[in-house]
């Protein structure tokens, strides 16, 4: 790919907040949702991938949407610009066949 790809991760308290975060990230940047899972103690996690310049505003929109959800709260978040190949190979953040049809 010509552009460096970033990964952004958001962990929220409660499912409605992570749903709002996922929706907002995809609507506010040219990014692809590559991961979703349940965390501990009622938390949920999503990861998005896309060009560095697109992940940053998408993540900001995701934080705001999660925090504006009734009872919602962002527990933690992080952006990794251009993660090394070994990180992508080991962690579940790469584009998979399952998400490829939705890749932007």
ZINORMO-V5232 format. One line per field, one symbol per residue. phi: phi as a letter, one per 20 degrees, with the letter a starting at -180 (. if undefined). A space follows every 10 residues. Layout:
BEGIN
phi = ???
END
This chain:
BEGIN
phi = .fefedcccc dcenfgffff ffgfffedae ccfdbbaeee lmdccccccr ggfefgfffg fffffffeeg mebfeabacd flffgffffe eecefdgfeg fdfd
END
